[in-house]
Amino acid sequence: MQSENGWDLSALMDSLTEVVSTWGLRVVGALTLLIVGWMVCKAIRSSMRRALERSKLDPTLVPFLTKLVYYLLLTFLVVAVLSLFGIQTTSFIAVLGAAGLAVGLALQGTLGNFAAGVMLLIFRPFKIGDYVEAGGTAGSVQEIGIFSTTLHSPDNVRIIVPNSVVYGSIVKNYSHNETRRNDMVFGISYDDDIGKAIQVINNALTSDSRVLQDPARVIAVGELADSSVNLLVRPWCTGADYWALRWDLTRKIKEDLETAGCSIPYPQNDVYLHQKAV
């Protein structure tokens, strides 16, 4: 049967029927897979977000991880849908891999900072407010970002350090432990009574309530220097009292030693002149 334009309607209907029977179920299956898969991806993202929030993970890291997993699942879903239509996904995956490699090489410095930021947020060597020394600088931590860490120095200078530098170096966290030891050295003259000087220092430590009894303090002869006998003084205190106690004890012990008759010598050289007879 032909139409007025010369088309074979019977052949056209047969072709259409063949196309519908061949691709109809695939289209319906692909749409169903796409819709159901998208709903499953959203459910996984929500469940993952709740689980990470219950684990008390850093709030900065939670949305990033959930989005990363969500988009990875969507990528696998698209690949699965394309495979239903007989499209060779191997080449598609290879293209994605090559593109990812190119982007990774171009942004290797940025990606290094990003990876280090993730490690800092997961392992938490320090937290906001801690005073740390890392990457060749020191200051109080103000922000731990994905790509950089922000510090404020004691003189209130804002310092932004790349995370790769922080994570790749030794980190000293001065605020992590509740107590700290003050290491001080006081020199007395060789003519002074060492036992008396130690007693004066011990009385100064006892009179200050900020000095902890446990761990025990240390007062000992540390060195016989060129011009003085150096006494090691090592009291313990809380981290919050560290600097104030150090400054106060330095002044008080100096004054108490002088009141007790001990002298605090300063480096000096003795010069002897020998007159040579002519």
C-alpha positions in Angstrom: 0.0 0.0 0.0 1.4 3.3 -1.1 0.5 6.8 -0.2 0.0 9.7 -2.7 3.6 10.7 -2.2 4.8 7.3 -3.2 5.7 6.1 0.4 5.1 2.5 1.3 3.0 2.9 4.4 3.1 -0.8 5.2 6.9 -0.8 5.1 7.0 2.4 7.2 4.7 0.9 9.8 6.8 -2.2 9.9 10.0 -0.1 10.4 8.4 2.0 13.1 7.2 -1.1 14.9 10.6 -2.6 14.7 12.2 0.6 16.1 9.7 0.8 18.9 10.1 -2.8 19.8 13.8 -2.6 19.7 14.4 0.7 21.4 11.2 1.3 23.3 12.0 -1.0 26.2 15.5 0.3 26.3 14.3 3.9 26.5 11.8 3.0 29.2 14.4 1.0 31.1 17.0 3.8 30.8 14.5 6.4 32.1 13.5 4.1 34.9 17.1 3.4 35.8 17.9 7.1 35.6 15.0 8.2 37.9 15.4 5.4 40.4 19.2 5.7 40.4 19.0 9.5 41.0 16.7 8.9 43.9 19.0 6.3 45.4 22.0 8.6 45.0 20.1 11.4 46.9 19.2 8.9 49.6 22.8 7.8 49.9 24.0 11.4 50.1 21.5 12.2 52.9 22.4 9.1 54.8 26.1 9.8 54.5 25.6 13.4 55.6 23.7 12.3 58.8 26.4 9.7 59.5 29.2 12.1 59.2 27.5 14.7 61.3 26.9 12.1 64.1 30.6 11.2 63.9 31.5 14.8 64.8 33.6 15.2 61.7 34.8 18.8 60.9 31.8 20.8 59.5 33.9 22.0 56.6 34.6 18.5 55.5 31.0 17.1 55.6 29.5 18.9 52.6 32.6 18.3 50.5 32.6 14.5 51.1 28.9 14.1 50.6 29.0 16.0 47.3 32.1 14.1 46.1 30.4 10.7 46.7 27.1 12.0 45.2 28.7 13.1 41.9 30.8 9.9 41.7 27.6 7.9 42.0 25.9 10.1 39.3 28.8 9.4 37.0 28.5 5.7 37.4 24.7 6.0 36.8 25.2 7.9 33.5 27.7 5.2 32.4 25.2 2.5 33.2 22.4 4.3 31.3 24.6 4.7 28.2 25.5 1.0 28.3 21.7 0.2 27.9 21.8 1.8 24.5 24.7 -0.3 23.4 27.2 2.6 23.6 30.7 1.5 24.3 31.5 3.1 27.7 35.1 1.9 27.7 36.2 4.8 25.5 34.0 7.2 27.4 35.7 6.1 30.7 39.1 6.4 29.0 38.3 10.0 27.9 37.2 10.8 31.5 40.4 9.3 32.9 42.6 11.2 30.4 40.8 14.5 31.2 41.2 13.8 34.9 44.9 13.2 34.5 45.4 16.4 32.5 43.5 18.4 35.1 45.4 16.8 37.9 48.8 17.6 36.3 47.7 21.2 35.7 46.5 21.7 39.2 48.9 19.4 41.1 49.9 22.2 43.5 46.3 23.0 44.3 45.4 19.4 44.6 48.3 18.9 46.9 47.0 21.7 49.2 43.5 20.1 48.9 44.7 16.6 49.9 46.7 18.1 52.8 43.6 20.1 53.9 41.5 16.9 54.0 44.2 15.1 56.1 44.3 18.1 58.5 40.5 18.0 58.9 40.4 14.3 59.4 43.4 13.7 61.8 43.1 17.1 63.5 46.7 17.8 64.7 45.4 21.2 65.9 42.1 23.0 66.3 40.8 26.5 66.1 42.4 28.7 68.8 45.5 26.5 69.3 48.9 28.2 69.3 51.0 26.2 66.8 54.3 26.3 65.0 54.1 24.9 61.5 55.5 25.5 58.1 58.2 27.9 59.4 55.7 30.2 61.1 53.8 30.4 64.4 50.5 31.8 65.6 47.0 31.1 66.8 44.9 29.1 64.4 42.0 31.1 63.1 40.7 28.9 60.3 41.4 25.5 58.8 40.3 25.6 55.2 40.4 23.1 52.4 43.4 24.8 50.7 45.1 26.9 53.4 45.3 27.4 57.1 45.0 30.9 58.6 47.1 31.9 61.6 47.3 35.1 63.7 50.8 35.9 65.0 51.2 37.2 68.6 51.5 40.8 67.2 48.2 40.2 65.3 49.5 39.7 61.8 47.3 37.5 59.6 49.4 34.6 58.1 47.9 32.3 55.4 49.9 29.1 55.0 49.3 26.5 52.2 48.1 23.2 53.7 50.7 21.2 51.8 53.4 23.2 53.7 51.6 22.7 57.1 51.0 19.0 56.6 54.5 18.4 55.1 56.4 19.9 58.0 56.8 19.3 61.8 53.8 20.7 63.7 54.3 21.9 67.3 51.0 22.4 69.1 51.7 24.4 72.3 48.0 24.4 73.3 47.2 20.7 73.1 48.3 19.6 76.6 46.8 21.2 79.7 50.1 21.7 81.4 53.5 23.0 80.3 56.9 23.3 81.9 58.7 26.6 82.2 62.4 26.1 81.5 64.5 28.9 83.0 68.1 29.4 83.8 69.5 31.7 86.6 73.3 32.3 87.0 74.9 33.0 90.3 78.5 33.8 91.2 81.0 31.2 92.0 81.4 32.8 95.4 77.7 32.5 96.3 76.2 29.7 98.5 74.5 27.3 96.0 72.3 25.8 98.7 71.0 29.2 99.8 70.3 30.3 96.2 68.3 27.1 95.6 66.3 27.7 98.8 65.5 31.3 97.7 64.3 30.1 94.3 62.2 27.3 95.9 60.6 29.8 98.2 59.7 32.0 95.2 58.1 29.0 93.5 56.2 27.9 96.6 54.7 31.4 97.1 53.2 31.5 93.6 49.9 29.5 93.4 50.2 29.1 89.7 53.1 26.7 90.1 51.8 23.1 90.1 52.8 20.6 92.7 52.5 17.7 90.3 54.5 17.2 88.2 57.3 18.1 90.7 59.4 21.2 90.0 63.1 20.9 89.3 65.9 23.1 90.7 69.4 21.9 90.0 72.9 22.9 89.1 72.9 22.7 85.3 76.3 24.1 84.2 79.5 25.5 85.5 79.8 28.3 83.0 82.7 30.6 82.2 81.5 33.3 84.6 78.6 31.8 86.6 77.1 28.7 88.1 73.9 28.2 86.1 70.8 26.9 88.0 68.1 25.1 86.1 64.6 26.1 87.3 61.7 24.1 85.8 58.3 24.7 87.4 55.1 23.3 85.9 51.9 25.3 85.3 48.8 25.3 83.2 49.1 26.3 79.5 47.1 29.5 80.1 49.5 30.7 82.9 52.7 29.9 81.0 53.9 33.3 79.8 52.6 35.4 82.8 54.2 33.0 85.3 57.5 33.1 83.3 57.6 36.8 83.3 56.7 37.2 87.0 59.1 34.5 88.2 62.0 36.0 86.2 61.6 39.3 88.0 60.8 37.9 91.5 63.7 35.3 91.5 66.2 38.0 90.4 65.1 40.4 93.1 65.0 37.6 95.8 68.5 36.4 94.9 69.8 40.0 95.2 68.0 40.5 98.5 69.6 37.3 99.8 73.1 38.5 98.9 73.6 36.5 95.8 75.0 38.2 92.8 74.0 37.6 89.2 77.2 37.9 87.2 77.5 39.0 83.6 80.0 37.7 81.1 83.4 39.4 81.5 87.0 38.9 80.4 90.0 39.5 82.6 92.9 41.1 80.7 96.4 40.8 82.2 99.2 43.2 81.0 102.7 42.0 81.4 105.4 44.6 81.1 108.4 43.4 79.3 111.7 44.7 80.5 113.7 46.5 77.9 
